[in-house]
Amino acid sequence: MGKKANLAYVFGSHTDSFALNVKEVPAWKNDGSYTDSFALNVKEVPAWKKDGSYTDSFAFGSKEGPAWKNDGQYTDSFALNKEKRSLQAVFEAPEVKQEYDPKANPIIDNIDLTICTDEERPRMVALINRLAKSEAGKETLEIAAKAGYKFGFLDASSGDAGTCFGTVHAIGLNPVVSDEKLISTLCHESRHAGQKDRMKYIPDRDLLDVASGVRRARAEEADAEAYAALACKQLELQGDKAPMAAFAESDLGKETYAAFEKSLSEQNGVLNDKVVADAFKGWYSHNGLQGAVKQLYEEAYILQPMRDGVKKFEKGQTEGVYPFNEKMSSKEVIEQIGWTGKGNYLAGENPDFLDKGLFISISERTKQDANIFFRIRKEKTGIEKDTSIDAMPTYKDVFPRMYPEMEEKPVIKQDEKAKPMSEKERQAKDAEKAETEENEKALTNGKKLSFEKWDRILAAKRLEKLRQY
């Protein structure tokens, strides 16, 4: 691959939008804006002010912030992780080289590897074939392949260990992450592909009311992690222990792994649906980084669309604002999320558990800002408040406020608006648009693009979809 494995230390696999990373690769621009999907990074670029406050959206962690020491270790002030990690050991770790068979072919029928370069393909084939040795892994890969998903690698500077791009049907893995960790990541993202395919006729979470959105988004993550744990355990029982060890040691896999092993012991070593269901529930733990992850999802799928709506109000627009009116019950979530080729592993659970306690709770800040949005929206459009949020319990905020309190700013007068682009600026923007369209066409036609190009295209599409309501 030509990339050093010690460029990044990634805390677990990730999903559609977020990753928790400690890395030096430039996923963020020097002005603090992000260049790819939302990420939590420890970096030198000034995404934080000297007083420790945020300057942009999903930057989380700065050497200047009060939660980090000068040697790059955590303190406990953000309640992210009680373990203190030394970054020096991560970045000074020796490069790990591994050989792959260039003649090997994937054992999964009709799996699309056209976005892999010739150099990348042997490694992807090795990862697929290794995961496919587990029954759960084989199933997830076959479903993703049948749904038309392409498999490839992200740019090395990506903020994710792995990502499932539903809009363009592609799964990307970060090449700097170890094979042992990428096995669970590949299963996790392939499971997301299956979720998206099964629920393609169900209203997207961007349209759901707050309670329904929380039920669905969290269940998707819990399911992907529980299934990754199942696949890794099946490999472990065959003698391939490294993937499960990597999963168990990852900060975002610890709680799921602990719940999985505890239930397996209670079931006298029998790997049944109850074990997977308990692993699913274990993901909802508020320990370690899990609390931060849950609140970050709230920022992305609840508060960010609301802020976009307020910006429209500021411009005098009232059309196309996030509706928060579709519903998805706990029963519907369980029916869709827990599906497997052999039945629903959550069938033995009362779906109502998703409506209680830590399963449905949101942060105090999320509830506060959402209620402000609903008030502003009613004033502007007459649309009544989404009352699903009223009964949702709250937990203490895990990290400091990223944005000012949600409020409407005065409408900008015409003479105060930014000046129109110059002809030179317009030409540059048109050229960039043309290049993007050309690259996108190449991707659609199955041509082999560089990591940087196809990752940028997919990331742009992901962010575009997130902002369409």
Protein Blocks (a to p, Z undefined) as FASTA:
>chain_A
ZZafklpccehjadfkbccdddfbdfbcfkopafbdcdddddfbdfbcfkopafbfkdgc
dfkbmkbcfkopacfklomamcdcdfklmmmpccddddddfkbccfbehiafklpcfklm
mmmmmmmmmmmmpmklmmmmmmmmmnopacddddfkbcbfbdcdfknopadddfkbcfkl
mmmmmmmmmmmmmmmmmmmmgccfklpcfklmmmmmmmmmmmmmmmmmmmmmmmmmnopa
mlmmmmmmpmklmmmmmmmmmmmmmnnopacfklmmmmmmmmmpcghjlmmmmmmmmmmm
mmmmmmmmmmmmmnopaghiafklaccdfklmmmmmmpcfkbcfklmpcfklmmgcjllg
ccfklmmmmmmmmmmmmmmnopacdfklmmpccdddfbdcfbdcddddddddfklpccdd
dfklmmmmmmmmmmmmmmmmmmmnopacdfklmmmmmmmmmmmmmmpZZ
